[in-house]
Amino acid sequence: MAISSMTGFARCDGAWGGIAWTLEVKSVNGRNLDIKYRLPQGFEAAERLGRELSKARFARGQMNLTLSVSSAGAQAGVSLNREVLEVYLAASQTLVEEGKATTPSADGLLALRGVIETSAEDRTELDEAGEAALAADLATLFERLKAARDSEGRALETVLKGHLVTMAAAVERARSLADQQVEVIRERFTRRLDDMLPAEVKDGIGERIVQEAALLAGKADVREELDRLASHLEQAHTLIDAETAPGRKLDFLAQEFMREANTLCSKSAFIELTQTGLELKAVIDQFREQIQNVE
């Protein structure tokens, strides 16, 4: 089961009863499924239809859907509502005189609601057949968007799995270095004691020294963090391969990756292990950045 991206674009053209329309939808990252509609008057049903159709196909993503409508007879039925225009002109003139606005342009005025009217025979009202035609085109639109998101998701999956492979290699390097961690701490502890304490004093507290060295070594043991990282990596592969919309879970898992990597770096007693931990954190950052786009 391939993952899906949350970004994509789709377009669909359709017609019904002498009315032609164009549907466009753009999808970007979002925590939940959220669709904003731009619809002409008389086509409000598209929001209700789109809500039902989108929930069946998507789990997350912020979308902007635009419906543009044109009619073959629109030119013959267009008229200018001068009363409405005069109201807008009077209001704008007051603002211009007060220095709060510039003189409005003709195209700006004509774009205002109510200035341009269509004759009664050209007004569009969707009946049951019209809604069915619009619903069919909305379904086509969302299917095309889903195909676009799935296509990007396949490319994204390759990138994510590459990051997981890199992380796994870093974990294995850290595991080989972890075996040296205890010895490094023991030698460092012993050397400091030699510098600070006379031999006869050190001999007198030999057992306590051994206990203290063991305690320090235990605190610096990173094998538990490495085991958890390996487990998280396995879980990430499972989510990518088998989960329908794993974006949220992968994001949480990335936080756990970083938590363990931070602990690994803080416990590190020598430079090679620290460098490996920092490399691991860098890859985790890249992984987390990419999964922000996973549905």
MIDOSE-1310 file (N, C-alpha, C; in nm, 2 decimals, decimal comma, always signed):
residues 295
mais	+0,08/-0,12/+0,00/+0,00/+0,00/+0,00/+0,09/+0,12/+0,00; +0,09/+0,20/-0,11/+0,17/+0,32/-0,12/+0,12/+0,44/-0,05; +0,21/+0,52/+0,00/+0,16/+0,64/+0,07/+0,12/+0,75/-0,03; +0,05/+0,84/+0,02/+0,00/+0,95/-0,06/+0,05/+1,08/-0,01
smtg	+0,08/+1,18/-0,11/+0,12/+1,31/-0,07/-0,01/+1,39/-0,04; +0,01/+1,51/+0,02/-0,10/+1,60/+0,04/-0,10/+1,71/-0,06; -0,01/+1,72/-0,15/+0,00/+1,83/-0,25/-0,04/+1,78/-0,39; -0,11/+1,86/-0,46/-0,15/+1,82/-0,59/-0,25/+1,92/-0,66
farc	-0,27/+1,90/-0,78/-0,36/+1,99/-0,86/-0,44/+1,91/-0,96; -0,57/+1,94/-0,98/-0,65/+1,88/-1,08/-0,75/+1,97/-1,14; -0,80/+1,94/-1,26/-0,89/+2,02/-1,33/-0,99/+1,93/-1,41; -1,11/+1,98/-1,42/-1,22/+1,90/-1,49/-1,31/+2,00/-1,55
dgaw	-1,34/+1,98/-1,68/-1,44/+2,06/-1,75/-1,57/+1,98/-1,77; -1,68/+2,05/-1,76/-1,81/+1,98/-1,78/-1,92/+2,08/-1,83; -2,04/+2,03/-1,85/-2,15/+2,11/-1,90/-2,28/+2,05/-1,87; -2,38/+2,13/-1,86/-2,52/+2,08/-1,83/-2,62/+2,19/-1,88
ggia	-2,72/+2,15/-1,96/-2,82/+2,25/-1,99/-2,78/+2,38/-2,05; -2,68/+2,37/-2,14/-2,63/+2,49/-2,20/-2,53/+2,57/-2,12; -2,50/+2,52/-2,00/-2,40/+2,59/-1,91/-2,28/+2,51/-1,91; -2,16/+2,57/-1,93/-2,03/+2,51/-1,93/-1,96/+2,55/-1,80
wtle	-1,89/+2,46/-1,74/-1,81/+2,49/-1,62/-1,67/+2,43/-1,62; -1,59/+2,49/-1,54/-1,45/+2,44/-1,51/-1,43/+2,43/-1,36; -1,39/+2,31/-1,32/-1,36/+2,28/-1,18/-1,21/+2,27/-1,17; -1,15/+2,34/-1,07/-1,01/+2,33/-1,04/-0,99/+2,31/-0,89
vksv	-0,90/+2,23/-0,85/-0,87/+2,21/-0,70/-0,72/+2,20/-0,68; -0,68/+2,27/-0,58/-0,54/+2,27/-0,54/-0,53/+2,22/-0,40; -0,44/+2,13/-0,37/-0,42/+2,07/-0,24/-0,28/+2,09/-0,18; -0,28/+2,13/-0,06/-0,15/+2,15/+0,01/-0,16/+2,08/+0,15
ngrn	-0,05/+2,09/+0,22/-0,04/+2,03/+0,35/-0,14/+2,08/+0,45; -0,20/+2,00/+0,53/-0,29/+2,04/+0,64/-0,31/+1,93/+0,74; -0,34/+1,98/+0,86/-0,35/+1,88/+0,97/-0,48/+1,79/+0,96; -0,58/+1,86/+0,90/-0,71/+1,78/+0,88/-0,75/+1,81/+0,74
ldik	-0,86/+1,75/+0,70/-0,92/+1,77/+0,57/-1,01/+1,90/+0,57; -0,96/+2,00/+0,50/-1,03/+2,13/+0,50/-1,04/+2,18/+0,36; -1,16/+2,20/+0,31/-1,18/+2,25/+0,17/-1,25/+2,38/+0,17; -1,19/+2,48/+0,10/-1,25/+2,61/+0,08/-1,30/+2,62/-0,06
yrlp	-1,42/+2,67/-0,08/-1,49/+2,67/-0,21/-1,51/+2,82/-0,26; -1,49/+2,84/-0,39/-1,52/+2,96/-0,45/-1,63/+2,92/-0,56; -1,75/+2,96/-0,54/-1,86/+2,91/-0,62/-1,95/+3,03/-0,67; -1,99/+3,02/-0,79/-2,09/+3,13/-0,84/-2,23/+3,11/-0,78
qgfe	-2,31/+3,21/-0,79/-2,44/+3,20/-0,74/-2,52/+3,10/-0,81; -2,59/+3,02/-0,74/-2,67/+2,91/-0,80/-2,61/+2,78/-0,80; -2,48/+2,77/-0,76/-2,40/+2,65/-0,76/-2,36/+2,61/-0,62; -2,43/+2,66/-0,52/-2,39/+2,63/-0,38/-2,39/+2,48/-0,35
aaer	-2,47/+2,40/-0,42/-2,47/+2,26/-0,40/-2,34/+2,19/-0,41; -2,25/+2,26/-0,49/-2,12/+2,20/-0,51/-2,04/+2,17/-0,38; -2,07/+2,26/-0,28/-2,00/+2,25/-0,15/-2,05/+2,12/-0,08; -2,18/+2,10/-0,08/-2,23/+1,98/-0,01/-2,19/+1,86/-0,09
lgre	-2,19/+1,86/-0,22/-2,15/+1,74/-0,30/-2,00/+1,71/-0,28; -1,92/+1,82/-0,28/-1,78/+1,81/-0,27/-1,74/+1,75/-0,13; -1,81/+1,79/-0,03/-1,78/+1,75/+0,11/-1,80/+1,59/+0,12; -1,91/+1,55/+0,06/-1,93/+1,40/+0,06/-1,83/+1,32/-0,02
lska	-1,80/+1,37/-0,14/-1,71/+1,30/-0,23/-1,57/+1,31/-0,18; -1,52/+1,42/-0,12/-1,38/+1,43/-0,07/-1,36/+1,34/+0,05; -1,45/+1,33/+0,14/-1,43/+1,24/+0,26/-1,41/+1,10/+0,22; -1,46/+1,05/+0,11/-1,45/+0,92/+0,07/-1,31/+0,89/+0,01
rfar	-1,23/+0,99/-0,02/-1,11/+0,98/-0,09/-0,99/+1,03/-0,02; -1,01/+1,12/+0,07/-0,89/+1,19/+0,14/-0,91/+1,19/+0,29; -0,80/+1,19/+0,36/-0,80/+1,19/+0,51/-0,75/+1,33/+0,56; -0,65/+1,39/+0,48/-0,59/+1,51/+0,53/-0,56/+1,60/+0,41
gqmn	-0,54/+1,73/+0,43/-0,50/+1,82/+0,33/-0,59/+1,94/+0,33; -0,53/+2,06/+0,30/-0,60/+2,18/+0,28/-0,62/+2,21/+0,13; -0,75/+2,22/+0,09/-0,78/+2,23/-0,05/-0,85/+2,36/-0,08; -0,83/+2,41/-0,20/-0,90/+2,53/-0,25/-0,97/+2,48/-0,38
ltls	-1,10/+2,48/-0,39/-1,17/+2,44/-0,50/-1,25/+2,56/-0,57; -1,23/+2,58/-0,69/-1,29/+2,69/-0,77/-1,38/+2,63/-0,88; -1,50/+2,69/-0,89/-1,59/+2,65/-1,00/-1,62/+2,78/-1,08; -1,58/+2,77/-1,21/-1,61/+2,88/-1,30/-1,72/+2,84/-1,40
vssa	-1,82/+2,93/-1,42/-1,93/+2,89/-1,50/-1,94/+2,99/-1,62; -1,97/+2,94/-1,74/-2,00/+3,03/-1,85/-2,12/+2,97/-1,93; -2,19/+3,06/-2,01/-2,31/+3,02/-2,08/-2,30/+3,07/-2,22; -2,34/+2,99/-2,32/-2,34/+3,03/-2,46/-2,42/+3,15/-2,48
gaqa	-2,53/+3,17/-2,41/-2,61/+3,29/-2,43/-2,59/+3,40/-2,34; -2,48/+3,39/-2,26/-2,45/+3,49/-2,16/-2,44/+3,63/-2,22; -2,37/+3,65/-2,33/-2,35/+3,78/-2,38/-2,48/+3,85/-2,42; -2,57/+3,78/-2,48/-2,70/+3,84/-2,51/-2,78/+3,89/-2,39
gvsl	-2,76/+3,82/-2,28/-2,84/+3,86/-2,16/-2,77/+3,94/-2,06; -2,66/+4,00/-2,09/-2,58/+4,08/-1,99/-2,63/+4,23/-2,00; -2,65/+4,28/-1,88/-2,70/+4,42/-1,87/-2,63/+4,49/-1,75; -2,62/+4,62/-1,75/-2,55/+4,70/-1,65/-2,66/+4,76/-1,56
nrev	-2,65/+4,73/-1,43/-2,74/+4,79/-1,33/-2,68/+4,92/-1,28; -2,74/+5,03/-1,34/-2,68/+5,16/-1,32/-2,71/+5,21/-1,17; -2,82/+5,17/-1,12/-2,86/+5,21/-0,98/-2,75/+5,16/-0,88; -2,72/+5,03/-0,90/-2,62/+4,97/-0,81/-2,48/+5,04/-0,83
levy	-2,45/+5,06/-0,96/-2,32/+5,13/-0,99/-2,31/+5,26/-0,93; -2,42/+5,34/-0,93/-2,42/+5,48/-0,88/-2,40/+5,47/-0,73; -2,45/+5,37/-0,66/-2,43/+5,36/-0,51/-2,28/+5,33/-0,49; -2,22/+5,25/-0,56/-2,08/+5,22/-0,55/-1,99/+5,34/-0,58
laas	-2,03/+5,42/-0,68/-1,96/+5,54/-0,72/-1,96/+5,64/-0,61; -2,08/+5,66/-0,55/-2,10/+5,76/-0,45/-2,02/+5,73/-0,33; -2,02/+5,60/-0,29/-1,94/+5,55/-0,17/-1,79/+5,57/-0,20; -1,75/+5,53/-0,32/-1,61/+5,54/-0,35/-1,56/+5,69/-0,36
qtlv	-1,65/+5,78/-0,41/-1,61/+5,92/-0,42/-1,58/+5,98/-0,28; -1,67/+5,94/-0,19/-1,65/+5,99/-0,05/-1,51/+5,95/+0,00; -1,48/+5,83/-0,02/-1,35/+5,78/+0,03/-1,23/+5,85/-0,04; -1,25/+5,87/-0,17/-1,15/+5,94/-0,25/-1,12/+6,08/-0,19
eegk	-1,23/+6,15/-0,17/-1,22/+6,29/-0,12/-1,16/+6,30/+0,02; -1,18/+6,19/+0,10/-1,12/+6,18/+0,23/-0,97/+6,13/+0,23; -0,93/+6,10/+0,11/-0,79/+6,05/+0,09/-0,77/+5,91/+0,14; -0,88/+5,83/+0,15/-0,87/+5,70/+0,20/-0,87/+5,59/+0,09
attp	-0,88/+5,64/-0,04/-0,89/+5,55/-0,15/-0,85/+5,62/-0,28; -0,81/+5,55/-0,38/-0,79/+5,61/-0,51/-0,91/+5,59/-0,60; -0,92/+5,67/-0,71/-1,03/+5,66/-0,80/-1,05/+5,52/-0,85; -1,17/+5,46/-0,84/-1,18/+5,32/-0,88/-1,18/+5,31/-1,04
sadg	-1,12/+5,20/-1,08/-1,12/+5,18/-1,23/-1,24/+5,11/-1,28; -1,26/+5,12/-1,41/-1,39/+5,07/-1,47/-1,40/+4,91/-1,45; -1,28/+4,84/-1,47/-1,29/+4,70/-1,45/-1,31/+4,66/-1,31; -1,26/+4,74/-1,21/-1,29/+4,71/-1,07/-1,43/+4,73/-1,04
llal	-1,50/+4,84/-1,09/-1,64/+4,86/-1,06/-1,73/+4,75/-1,12; -1,69/+4,71/-1,24/-1,78/+4,61/-1,31/-1,77/+4,48/-1,24; -1,66/+4,45/-1,17/-1,65/+4,33/-1,10/-1,72/+4,32/-0,97; -1,78/+4,43/-0,92/-1,85/+4,43/-0,80/-1,98/+4,36/-0,81
rgvi	-2,03/+4,30/-0,70/-2,15/+4,22/-0,70/-2,27/+4,31/-0,74; -2,35/+4,27/-0,83/-2,47/+4,33/-0,87/-2,46/+4,44/-0,98; -2,34/+4,48/-1,01/-2,32/+4,58/-1,12/-2,36/+4,52/-1,25; -2,31/+4,40/-1,28/-2,34/+4,33/-1,41/-2,45/+4,22/-1,38
etsa	-2,56/+4,22/-1,45/-2,67/+4,13/-1,43/-2,69/+4,05/-1,56; -2,74/+3,93/-1,54/-2,78/+3,85/-1,66/-2,93/+3,84/-1,66; -2,99/+3,83/-1,78/-3,13/+3,83/-1,79/-3,19/+3,70/-1,73; -3,31/+3,71/-1,70/-3,37/+3,60/-1,62/-3,35/+3,46/-1,69
edrt	-3,36/+3,46/-1,83/-3,34/+3,33/-1,89/-3,20/+3,28/-1,89; -3,10/+3,36/-1,85/-2,97/+3,31/-1,85/-2,92/+3,28/-1,70; -3,00/+3,31/-1,61/-2,97/+3,27/-1,47/-2,96/+3,12/-1,45; -2,87/+3,07/-1,38/-2,85/+2,93/-1,36/-2,90/+2,88/-1,23
elde	-2,98/+2,79/-1,23/-3,03/+2,72/-1,11/-3,01/+2,57/-1,13; -2,94/+2,50/-1,04/-2,92/+2,36/-1,06/-3,05/+2,28/-1,02; -3,10/+2,20/-1,11/-3,21/+2,11/-1,06/-3,14/+1,97/-1,03; -3,22/+1,87/-1,01/-3,17/+1,74/-0,97/-3,07/+1,69/-1,08
agea	-3,11/+1,70/-1,21/-3,02/+1,66/-1,31/-2,89/+1,74/-1,32; -2,90/+1,87/-1,29/-2,78/+1,95/-1,29/-2,69/+1,91/-1,18; -2,74/+1,88/-1,06/-2,66/+1,84/-0,95/-2,59/+1,71/-0,97; -2,67/+1,62/-1,04/-2,61/+1,49/-1,08/-2,49/+1,51/-1,17
alaa	-2,50/+1,60/-1,27/-2,39/+1,62/-1,36/-2,27/+1,68/-1,29; -2,30/+1,78/-1,20/-2,19/+1,84/-1,13/-2,13/+1,74/-1,03; -2,20/+1,66/-0,97/-2,15/+1,56/-0,88/-2,05/+1,46/-0,96; -2,09/+1,42/-1,08/-2,01/+1,33/-1,16/-1,88/+1,40/-1,19
dlat	-1,88/+1,53/-1,22/-1,76/+1,60/-1,25/-1,67/+1,62/-1,13; -1,74/+1,65/-1,02/-1,66/+1,66/-0,89/-1,59/+1,53/-0,86; -1,66/+1,42/-0,88/-1,60/+1,29/-0,85/-1,48/+1,27/-0,94; -1,49/+1,31/-1,07/-1,38/+1,30/-1,16/-1,26/+1,39/-1,12
lfer	-1,30/+1,51/-1,07/-1,20/+1,61/-1,03/-1,12/+1,55/-0,91; -1,19/+1,49/-0,81/-1,12/+1,44/-0,69/-1,04/+1,31/-0,73; -1,09/+1,23/-0,82/-1,01/+1,11/-0,86/-0,88/+1,16/-0,93; -0,89/+1,26/-1,01/-0,76/+1,31/-1,07/-0,67/+1,37/-0,97
lkaa	-0,73/+1,44/-0,87/-0,64/+1,49/-0,76/-0,58/+1,38/-0,68; -0,66/+1,28/-0,65/-0,60/+1,16/-0,58/-0,49/+1,09/-0,66; -0,51/+1,08/-0,79/-0,40/+1,02/-0,87/-0,27/+1,11/-0,87; -0,29/+1,24/-0,87/-0,17/+1,33/-0,86/-0,11/+1,32/-0,73
rdse	-0,18/+1,31/-0,62/-0,13/+1,30/-0,49/-0,06/+1,16/-0,47; -0,12/+1,06/-0,52/-0,06/+0,92/-0,52/+0,07/+0,92/-0,59; +0,07/+0,98/-0,71/+0,20/+0,98/-0,79/+0,31/+1,05/-0,71; +0,28/+1,16/-0,65/+0,38/+1,23/-0,57/+0,42/+1,15/-0,45
gral	+0,32/+1,08/-0,40/+0,34/+0,99/-0,28/+0,44/+0,88/-0,31; +0,44/+0,83/-0,43/+0,53/+0,72/-0,46/+0,67/+0,77/-0,47; +0,69/+0,89/-0,52/+0,83/+0,95/-0,52/+0,87/+0,98/-0,38; +0,77/+1,03/-0,30/+0,80/+1,06/-0,16/+0,84/+0,94/-0,08
etvl	+0,78/+0,83/-0,11/+0,81/+0,70/-0,04/+0,95/+0,66/-0,06; +1,00/+0,67/-0,18/+1,14/+0,64/-0,21/+1,23/+0,72/-0,13; +1,20/+0,85/-0,12/+1,29/+0,94/-0,04/+1,29/+0,90/+0,11; +1,17/+0,88/+0,16/+1,16/+0,84/+0,30/+1,23/+0,71/+0,34
kghl	+1,21/+0,61/+0,25/+1,28/+0,49/+0,28/+1,43/+0,50/+0,27; +1,48/+0,59/+0,18/+1,62/+0,62/+0,17/+1,67/+0,68/+0,30; +1,59/+0,77/+0,36/+1,63/+0,82/+0,49/+1,63/+0,72/+0,60; +1,54/+0,62/+0,60/+1,53/+0,52/+0,70/+1,66/+0,43/+0,68
vtma	+1,70/+0,40/+0,56/+1,82/+0,32/+0,54/+1,94/+0,39/+0,60; +1,95/+0,52/+0,57/+2,06/+0,60/+0,63/+2,06/+0,60/+0,78; +1,94/+0,61/+0,84/+1,93/+0,61/+0,98/+1,97/+0,47/+1,04; +1,93/+0,37/+0,97/+1,97/+0,23/+1,02/+2,12/+0,21/+1,02
aave	+2,18/+0,26/+0,91/+2,33/+0,25/+0,91/+2,40/+0,33/+1,02; +2,34/+0,45/+1,05/+2,40/+0,53/+1,16/+2,38/+0,46/+1,30; +2,26/+0,39/+1,31/+2,24/+0,32/+1,44/+2,33/+0,20/+1,45; +2,36/+0,13/+1,35/+2,46/+0,02/+1,35/+2,60/+0,07/+1,38
rars	+2,64/+0,18/+1,32/+2,77/+0,24/+1,36/+2,77/+0,28/+1,50; +2,67/+0,34/+1,55/+2,67/+0,38/+1,69/+2,67/+0,25/+1,78; +2,61/+0,14/+1,74/+2,61/+0,02/+1,82/+2,75/-0,04/+1,83; +2,82/-0,03/+1,72/+2,96/-0,08/+1,73/+3,05/+0,01/+1,81
ladq	+3,02/+0,14/+1,81/+3,10/+0,23/+1,89/+3,06/+0,22/+2,04; +2,93/+0,18/+2,07/+2,88/+0,18/+2,20/+2,96/+0,08/+2,29; +3,01/-0,03/+2,22/+3,09/-0,13/+2,30/+3,22/-0,07/+2,35; +3,27/+0,04/+2,29/+3,39/+0,10/+2,34/+3,36/+0,21/+2,44
qvev	+3,23/+0,24/+2,46/+3,19/+0,35/+2,55/+3,23/+0,32/+2,69; +3,20/+0,20/+2,74/+3,23/+0,16/+2,88/+3,38/+0,16/+2,90; +3,46/+0,11/+2,81/+3,60/+0,11/+2,83/+3,66/+0,25/+2,83; +3,61/+0,34/+2,75/+3,65/+0,48/+2,74/+3,63/+0,54/+2,88
irer	+3,51/+0,52/+2,93/+3,47/+0,59/+3,06/+3,56/+0,53/+3,17; +3,58/+0,40/+3,17/+3,66/+0,33/+3,27/+3,80/+0,39/+3,27; +3,86/+0,40/+3,15/+4,00/+0,45/+3,14/+4,01/+0,60/+3,19; +3,91/+0,68/+3,15/+3,90/+0,82/+3,18/+3,89/+0,83/+3,33
ftrr	+3,80/+0,75/+3,39/+3,78/+0,76/+3,54/+3,91/+0,72/+3,61; +3,97/+0,61/+3,57/+4,09/+0,57/+3,63/+4,21/+0,67/+3,62; +4,22/+0,73/+3,51/+4,32/+0,83/+3,48/+4,30/+0,95/+3,57; +4,18/+0,99/+3,59/+4,16/+1,11/+3,68/+4,18/+1,08/+3,82
lddm	+4,15/+0,95/+3,86/+4,18/+0,91/+4,00/+4,33/+0,91/+4,02; +4,41/+0,86/+3,92/+4,55/+0,86/+3,93/+4,61/+1,00/+3,95; +4,55/+1,09/+3,88/+4,60/+1,23/+3,89/+4,56/+1,30/+4,02; +4,45/+1,25/+4,08/+4,40/+1,32/+4,20/+4,44/+1,26/+4,33
lpae	+4,45/+1,12/+4,33/+4,47/+1,05/+4,46/+4,60/+0,98/+4,47; +4,67/+0,98/+4,58/+4,79/+0,90/+4,60/+4,75/+0,75/+4,59; +4,85/+0,66/+4,56/+4,82/+0,52/+4,54/+4,76/+0,46/+4,66; +4,82/+0,50/+4,78/+4,77/+0,43/+4,91/+4,63/+0,47/+4,94
vkdg	+4,59/+0,59/+4,90/+4,45/+0,63/+4,93/+4,36/+0,56/+4,83; +4,40/+0,55/+4,71/+4,32/+0,48/+4,61/+4,30/+0,33/+4,64; +4,41/+0,27/+4,69/+4,40/+0,13/+4,73/+4,30/+0,11/+4,84; +4,29/+0,21/+4,93/+4,20/+0,20/+5,05/+4,05/+0,21/+5,01
iger	+4,03/+0,26/+4,90/+3,88/+0,28/+4,86/+3,86/+0,21/+4,72; +3,94/+0,10/+4,70/+3,93/+0,03/+4,58/+3,79/-0,02/+4,54; +3,72/-0,07/+4,64/+3,58/-0,13/+4,61/+3,49/-0,01/+4,57; +3,50/+0,10/+4,64/+3,41/+0,21/+4,61/+3,44/+0,27/+4,47
ivqe	+3,57/+0,26/+4,43/+3,61/+0,31/+4,30/+3,55/+0,22/+4,19; +3,55/+0,09/+4,21/+3,49/+0,00/+4,11/+3,34/+0,03/+4,10; +3,27/+0,05/+4,22/+3,13/+0,07/+4,21/+3,10/+0,20/+4,14; +3,18/+0,31/+4,17/+3,15/+0,44/+4,10/+3,18/+0,43/+3,95
aall	+3,28/+0,35/+3,91/+3,31/+0,34/+3,77/+3,19/+0,26/+3,70; +3,14/+0,16/+3,77/+3,03/+0,08/+3,72/+2,91/+0,17/+3,70; +2,88/+0,26/+3,80/+2,77/+0,35/+3,80/+2,78/+0,44/+3,68; +2,90/+0,50/+3,66/+2,92/+0,59/+3,55/+2,90/+0,52/+3,41
agka	+2,95/+0,40/+3,41/+2,94/+0,32/+3,28/+2,80/+0,29/+3,25; +2,72/+0,26/+3,36/+2,58/+0,23/+3,34/+2,50/+0,35/+3,29; +2,53/+0,47/+3,34/+2,46/+0,59/+3,30/+2,50/+0,62/+3,15; +2,61/+0,58/+3,11/+2,66/+0,62/+2,97/+2,62/+0,51/+2,87
dvre	+2,56/+0,40/+2,92/+2,52/+0,29/+2,83/+2,41/+0,34/+2,73; +2,44/+0,33/+2,60/+2,34/+0,38/+2,50/+2,27/+0,27/+2,43; +2,29/+0,14/+2,47/+2,24/+0,03/+2,40/+2,08/+0,03/+2,40; +2,03/+0,08/+2,51/+1,88/+0,08/+2,52/+1,82/+0,18/+2,42
eldr	+1,89/+0,30/+2,41/+1,84/+0,40/+2,31/+1,86/+0,34/+2,17; +1,96/+0,27/+2,14/+1,98/+0,21/+2,01/+1,88/+0,10/+1,98; +1,85/+0,03/+2,08/+1,74/-0,08/+2,06/+1,61/-0,01/+2,03; +1,58/+0,10/+2,10/+1,45/+0,17/+2,07/+1,45/+0,23/+1,93
lash	+1,57/+0,29/+1,89/+1,58/+0,34/+1,76/+1,55/+0,23/+1,65; +1,61/+0,12/+1,67/+1,59/+0,01/+1,58/+1,45/-0,03/+1,57; +1,38/-0,04/+1,68/+1,24/-0,07/+1,69/+1,16/+0,03/+1,61; +1,19/+0,16/+1,64/+1,12/+0,27/+1,57/+1,14/+0,26/+1,42
leqa	+1,25/+0,23/+1,37/+1,28/+0,22/+1,23/+1,20/+0,10/+1,17; +1,19/-0,01/+1,24/+1,10/-0,12/+1,19/+0,96/-0,07/+1,18; +0,91/+0,00/+1,28/+0,77/+0,05/+1,28/+0,75/+0,15/+1,17; +0,84/+0,23/+1,14/+0,83/+0,33/+1,03/+0,81/+0,26/+0,90
htli	+0,89/+0,15/+0,87/+0,87/+0,08/+0,75/+0,73/+0,01/+0,74; +0,68/-0,04/+0,85/+0,55/-0,10/+0,86/+0,44/+0,00/+0,82; +0,46/+0,12/+0,88/+0,36/+0,23/+0,86/+0,35/+0,27/+0,71; +0,47/+0,29/+0,65/+0,48/+0,33/+0,51/+0,42/+0,22/+0,42
daet	+0,45/+0,10/+0,45/+0,41/-0,01/+0,36/+0,26/-0,05/+0,38; +0,21/-0,04/+0,50/+0,08/-0,10/+0,53/-0,03/+0,00/+0,57; +0,00/+0,12/+0,61/-0,10/+0,21/+0,67/-0,16/+0,30/+0,55; -0,29/+0,32/+0,56/-0,36/+0,40/+0,46/-0,31/+0,55/+0,46
apgr	-0,32/+0,61/+0,57/-0,28/+0,75/+0,59/-0,19/+0,77/+0,71; -0,06/+0,73/+0,70/+0,03/+0,73/+0,81/+0,10/+0,86/+0,86; +0,06/+0,97/+0,79/+0,13/+1,09/+0,82/+0,14/+1,13/+0,96; +0,03/+1,13/+1,04/+0,04/+1,17/+1,18/+0,12/+1,08/+1,26
kldf	+0,11/+0,95/+1,24/+0,19/+0,85/+1,31/+0,34/+0,86/+1,28; +0,37/+0,88/+1,15/+0,51/+0,90/+1,12/+0,57/+1,03/+1,18; +0,49/+1,13/+1,19/+0,54/+1,25/+1,25/+0,57/+1,23/+1,40; +0,48/+1,16/+1,47/+0,50/+1,12/+1,61/+0,63/+1,04/+1,62
laqe	+0,64/+0,94/+1,53/+0,76/+0,85/+1,53/+0,89/+0,93/+1,51; +0,88/+1,03/+1,43/+1,00/+1,12/+1,40/+1,04/+1,19/+1,53; +0,94/+1,23/+1,61/+0,97/+1,29/+1,74/+1,05/+1,20/+1,83; +1,00/+1,07/+1,83/+1,07/+0,97/+1,91/+1,21/+0,94/+1,86
fmre	+1,23/+0,94/+1,73/+1,36/+0,93/+1,67/+1,45/+1,03/+1,73; +1,41/+1,16/+1,73/+1,49/+1,27/+1,77/+1,52/+1,26/+1,92; +1,42/+1,22/+2,00/+1,44/+1,20/+2,15/+1,55/+1,11/+2,18; +1,55/+0,99/+2,11/+1,65/+0,89/+2,14/+1,79/+0,94/+2,08
antl	+1,79/+1,01/+1,97/+1,92/+1,06/+1,92/+1,98/+1,17/+2,01; +1,89/+1,25/+2,07/+1,94/+1,35/+2,16/+2,00/+1,29/+2,28; +1,94/+1,18/+2,33/+1,99/+1,11/+2,45/+2,12/+1,04/+2,41; +2,13/+0,99/+2,30/+2,25/+0,92/+2,25/+2,37/+1,02/+2,25
csks	+2,34/+1,14/+2,20/+2,45/+1,25/+2,20/+2,49/+1,29/+2,34; +2,39/+1,31/+2,42/+2,42/+1,35/+2,56/+2,50/+1,25/+2,64; +2,48/+1,12/+2,61/+2,55/+1,02/+2,68/+2,69/+0,99/+2,62; +2,71/+1,04/+2,50/+2,84/+1,00/+2,43/+2,96/+1,05/+2,51
afie	+3,06/+0,96/+2,52/+3,18/+0,99/+2,59/+3,30/+1,01/+2,50; +3,28/+1,00/+2,37/+3,40/+1,02/+2,28/+3,35/+1,07/+2,15; +3,43/+1,14/+2,07/+3,39/+1,22/+1,96/+3,33/+1,13/+1,85; +3,38/+1,01/+1,83/+3,33/+0,93/+1,72/+3,18/+0,90/+1,73
ltqt	+3,14/+0,87/+1,86/+3,00/+0,84/+1,89/+2,91/+0,97/+1,88; +2,97/+1,08/+1,92/+2,90/+1,21/+1,91/+2,87/+1,24/+1,77; +2,97/+1,23/+1,68/+2,96/+1,26/+1,54/+2,85/+1,17/+1,48; +2,85/+1,04/+1,51/+2,75/+0,95/+1,46/+2,61/+1,00/+1,50
glel	+2,60/+1,04/+1,63/+2,47/+1,09/+1,68/+2,42/+1,21/+1,61; +2,51/+1,30/+1,58/+2,48/+1,43/+1,51/+2,44/+1,40/+1,36; +2,51/+1,30/+1,30/+2,47/+1,26/+1,17/+2,33/+1,20/+1,17; +2,30/+1,12/+1,27/+2,17/+1,06/+1,28/+2,06/+1,17/+1,30
kavi	+2,09/+1,27/+1,38/+1,99/+1,38/+1,40/+1,96/+1,46/+1,27; +2,07/+1,48/+1,19/+2,05/+1,55/+1,06/+1,96/+1,47/+0,97; +1,97/+1,34/+0,96/+1,89/+1,26/+0,88/+1,74/+1,26/+0,93; +1,73/+1,26/+1,06/+1,60/+1,26/+1,12/+1,53/+1,39/+1,09
dqfr	+1,60/+1,50/+1,09/+1,54/+1,63/+1,05/+1,49/+1,63/+0,91; +1,57/+1,57/+0,82/+1,53/+1,56/+0,68/+1,40/+1,47/+0,66; +1,40/+1,36/+0,74/+1,29/+1,27/+0,74/+1,16/+1,34/+0,79; +1,18/+1,41/+0,90/+1,06/+1,48/+0,95/+1,01/+1,59/+0,86
eqiq	+1,10/+1,66/+0,79/+1,06/+1,76/+0,70/+0,97/+1,70/+0,58; +1,02/+1,58/+0,53/+0,95/+1,52/+0,42/+0,81/+1,46/+0,46; +0,80/+1,41/+0,59/+0,67/+1,35/+0,62/+0,56/+1,45/+0,65; +0,60/+1,58/+0,66/+0,50/+1,68/+0,67/+0,41/+1,69/+0,55
nve	+0,45/+1,62/+0,44/+0,37/+1,62/+0,32/+0,30/+1,49/+0,30; +0,31/+1,40/+0,40/+0,25/+1,27/+0,39/+0,11/+1,27/+0,44; +0,01/+1,22/+0,37/-0,13/+1,22/+0,41/-0,14/+1,14/+0,54
